[in-house]
Amino acid sequence: MSEGKPESPGPIKCGPYISSVTSQSVNVVIRGVVLFFIGVFLALVLNLLQIQRNVTLFPPDVVTSIFSSAWWVPPCCGTASAVIGLLYPCIDRHLGEPHKFKREWSSVMRCVAVFVGINHASAKVDFDNNFQFSLTLAALSVGLWWTFDRSRSGFGLGVGIAFLATVVTQLLVYNGVYQYTSPDFLYVRSWLPCIFFAGGITMGNIGRQLAMYECKVIPEKSHQE
């Protein structure tokens, strides 16, 4: 006659995510580097769209790197992306509210695609009324948050990022670093905060996904006599 014994927990199996790295400091460094290069790539591509449509103009002596962009733009965007991508999961942990809405890479890739589409629309679509265009991009940006995030912390951080980035951009344009054609919101376009908001949500989603890992305890088979 066999007698079942209680199952003892087996080895912990972690999913194939960067967060499965044992050292927390190494984990943060790896995620920061990945986020930095993602931000650099997106900055090169998206800034190219803006320059081709003459939305942003750089002085001739400043344009010295690939994709006709100022050399400092990609590193600055990469650094901002790394900070934002690391900040989102950190805030989630601090609030004790881990973000679990649509936590898979396919959803993150769709979020990136929608963000690129919003940025592409800001450079390609022509509206007779800039205010209506800004409202349209604002609705699209909030729709991106609702579709891929839906967290209060994500929305709050997105608004804060949009405000801070817009202020910095205003200062850069004011000091003649570069300029926007047909500015209608002080020195920049009125839809620019919408782009920053959508960008913050997108990089936050990427950062959350990189910080997520699944650990499962595999029970050992019960012993039978």
C-alpha positions as CSV (number, residue, x, y, z in Angstrom):
1,M,0.0,0.0,0.0
2,S,1.4,3.4,-1.0
3,E,1.3,6.4,1.3
4,G,1.5,9.8,-0.3
5,K,3.9,12.3,1.3
6,P,3.5,16.1,1.2
7,E,5.1,17.6,-1.9
8,S,8.3,19.5,-1.2
9,P,9.0,22.7,-3.1
10,G,11.4,22.2,-5.9
11,P,13.8,24.6,-7.6
12,I,12.6,28.1,-8.5
13,K,12.4,28.6,-12.2
14,C,12.5,32.2,-13.5
15,G,11.3,33.4,-16.8
16,P,13.6,34.7,-19.6
17,Y,13.6,38.3,-18.5
18,I,16.4,40.7,-17.7
19,S,15.2,40.9,-14.1
20,S,16.2,37.3,-13.5
21,V,19.7,38.6,-13.0
22,T,20.6,37.9,-9.3
23,S,22.4,41.2,-8.5
24,Q,20.0,44.1,-8.3
25,S,22.6,46.6,-9.2
26,V,23.6,44.7,-12.3
27,N,19.9,44.3,-13.1
28,V,19.4,48.1,-13.0
29,V,22.5,48.8,-15.1
30,I,21.4,46.3,-17.8
31,R,17.9,47.7,-18.0
32,G,19.3,51.3,-18.1
33,V,21.6,50.5,-21.0
34,V,18.8,48.7,-22.9
35,L,16.5,51.7,-22.3
36,F,19.2,54.1,-23.3
37,F,19.8,52.5,-26.7
38,I,16.0,52.2,-27.3
39,G,15.7,55.9,-26.7
40,V,18.6,56.8,-29.0
41,F,17.1,54.7,-31.8
42,L,13.6,56.2,-31.4
43,A,15.1,59.7,-31.2
44,L,17.0,59.3,-34.5
45,V,14.0,57.9,-36.3
46,L,11.4,60.3,-34.9
47,N,13.6,63.4,-35.1
48,L,14.2,62.5,-38.8
49,L,10.5,62.7,-39.5
50,Q,10.3,66.2,-37.8
51,I,13.2,67.5,-39.8
52,Q,12.1,66.2,-43.1
53,R,8.8,68.0,-42.7
54,N,10.6,71.2,-41.5
55,V,8.8,71.0,-38.1
56,T,12.1,71.5,-36.3
57,L,15.0,73.5,-37.6
58,F,18.6,73.2,-36.4
59,P,21.3,75.8,-37.3
60,P,23.5,74.5,-40.1
61,D,26.6,74.4,-37.9
62,V,24.8,72.2,-35.4
63,V,23.7,69.5,-37.8
64,T,26.8,67.3,-37.8
65,S,25.6,63.7,-37.3
66,I,23.6,61.0,-39.0
67,F,20.0,61.6,-39.9
68,S,20.6,65.3,-40.1
69,S,20.2,65.7,-36.3
70,A,22.2,67.6,-33.7
71,W,24.7,65.3,-32.1
72,W,23.3,65.9,-28.6
73,V,19.7,65.0,-29.3
74,P,20.0,61.1,-29.3
75,P,22.1,60.9,-26.1
76,C,19.7,63.3,-24.3
77,C,16.7,61.3,-25.4
78,G,18.5,58.0,-24.5
79,T,19.3,59.3,-21.0
80,A,15.7,60.5,-20.5
81,S,14.4,57.2,-21.7
82,A,16.6,55.3,-19.3
83,V,15.5,57.5,-16.3
84,I,11.8,57.2,-17.3
85,G,12.0,53.4,-17.9
86,L,13.6,52.9,-14.5
87,L,11.3,55.3,-12.7
88,Y,8.0,53.7,-13.6
89,P,8.6,50.2,-12.0
90,C,10.3,52.0,-9.1
91,I,7.2,54.1,-8.4
92,D,5.0,50.9,-8.8
93,R,7.0,49.2,-6.1
94,H,7.0,52.2,-3.8
95,L,3.2,52.5,-4.1
96,G,2.9,48.7,-3.6
97,E,0.8,48.5,-6.8
98,P,2.6,46.2,-9.3
99,H,1.4,47.0,-12.8
100,K,-0.1,43.8,-14.3
101,F,-2.2,45.2,-17.1
102,K,-1.3,43.7,-20.5
103,R,2.2,42.7,-19.3
104,E,3.5,41.0,-22.5
105,W,6.0,42.0,-25.1
106,S,3.4,42.0,-27.9
107,S,1.4,44.7,-26.1
108,V,4.6,46.7,-25.6
109,M,5.5,46.5,-29.3
110,R,2.0,47.7,-30.2
111,C,2.4,50.6,-27.7
112,V,5.6,51.6,-29.5
113,A,3.9,51.4,-32.9
114,V,1.1,53.6,-31.7
115,F,3.6,56.1,-30.3
116,V,5.5,56.2,-33.6
117,G,2.2,56.7,-35.4
118,I,1.2,59.7,-33.2
119,N,4.6,61.3,-33.8
120,H,4.4,60.6,-37.5
121,A,0.9,62.2,-37.6
122,S,2.3,65.3,-35.9
123,A,4.8,65.7,-38.8
124,K,2.7,64.6,-41.7
125,V,-0.9,65.6,-41.0
126,D,-1.9,69.2,-41.8
127,F,-4.8,70.8,-39.9
128,D,-6.2,74.2,-40.7
129,N,-6.6,74.8,-37.0
130,N,-3.7,74.0,-34.7
131,F,-5.9,73.9,-31.7
132,Q,-8.1,71.1,-33.2
133,F,-4.9,69.2,-34.2
134,S,-3.6,69.5,-30.6
135,L,-6.9,68.2,-29.2
136,T,-6.8,65.3,-31.7
137,L,-3.2,64.3,-30.6
138,A,-4.2,64.8,-26.9
139,A,-7.1,62.3,-27.4
140,L,-4.8,59.9,-29.2
141,S,-2.2,60.1,-26.4
142,V,-4.8,59.6,-23.7
143,G,-6.1,56.7,-25.7
144,L,-2.6,55.2,-25.8
145,W,-2.5,55.4,-22.0
146,W,-5.9,53.9,-21.6
147,T,-5.1,51.0,-24.0
148,F,-1.7,50.1,-22.7
149,D,-1.4,51.4,-19.2
150,R,-4.6,52.5,-17.2
151,S,-2.6,53.1,-14.0
152,R,-3.0,56.4,-12.1
153,S,0.7,56.5,-11.4
154,G,1.4,56.1,-15.1
155,F,-0.9,58.9,-16.0
156,G,0.5,61.2,-13.3
157,L,4.1,60.5,-14.4
158,G,3.2,61.0,-18.0
159,V,1.7,64.4,-17.2
160,G,4.7,65.4,-15.1
161,I,7.1,64.2,-17.9
162,A,5.2,66.2,-20.5
163,F,5.3,69.3,-18.4
164,L,9.0,69.1,-17.5
165,A,10.0,68.2,-21.1
166,T,8.0,71.1,-22.6
167,V,9.6,73.6,-20.2
168,V,13.1,72.3,-21.1
169,T,12.2,72.5,-24.8
170,Q,10.9,76.1,-24.4
171,L,14.2,77.1,-22.8
172,L,16.2,75.4,-25.5
173,V,14.3,77.2,-28.3
174,Y,14.4,80.5,-26.3
175,N,18.2,80.3,-26.2
176,G,18.4,79.6,-30.0
177,V,19.6,76.0,-29.8
178,Y,16.9,75.1,-32.4
179,Q,13.5,76.3,-33.4
180,Y,10.0,75.2,-34.4
181,T,8.3,76.5,-37.6
182,S,5.0,78.2,-36.9
183,P,5.1,78.1,-33.1
184,D,1.7,78.6,-31.5
185,F,2.4,77.8,-27.8
186,L,5.1,80.3,-26.8
187,Y,8.2,79.0,-28.7
188,V,7.0,75.5,-29.6
189,R,4.0,73.8,-31.1
190,S,0.9,73.3,-29.0
191,W,0.8,69.5,-29.6
192,L,4.4,69.0,-28.3
193,P,3.2,68.1,-24.7
194,C,1.0,65.3,-26.2
195,I,4.1,63.8,-27.8
196,F,6.0,63.9,-24.6
197,F,3.1,62.4,-22.7
198,A,2.8,59.5,-25.2
199,G,6.6,59.0,-25.1
200,G,6.6,58.8,-21.3
201,I,3.9,56.2,-21.3
202,T,5.7,54.2,-24.0
203,M,9.1,54.2,-22.3
204,G,7.4,53.4,-19.0
205,N,5.8,50.4,-20.5
206,I,9.1,49.2,-21.9
207,G,10.7,49.8,-18.5
208,R,8.0,47.9,-16.7
209,Q,8.3,44.9,-19.0
210,L,12.1,44.8,-18.6
211,A,11.6,44.9,-14.8
212,M,9.1,42.0,-14.8
213,Y,10.0,38.4,-14.2
214,E,8.1,35.3,-13.3
215,C,9.4,32.9,-10.8
216,K,7.5,29.6,-10.4
217,V,8.1,26.9,-7.8
218,I,8.2,23.5,-9.5
219,P,6.9,20.9,-6.9
220,E,8.7,17.6,-6.7
221,K,6.7,14.5,-7.4
222,S,5.3,12.8,-4.4
223,H,7.2,9.8,-3.2
224,Q,5.4,6.6,-3.1
225,E,6.3,3.6,-1.0
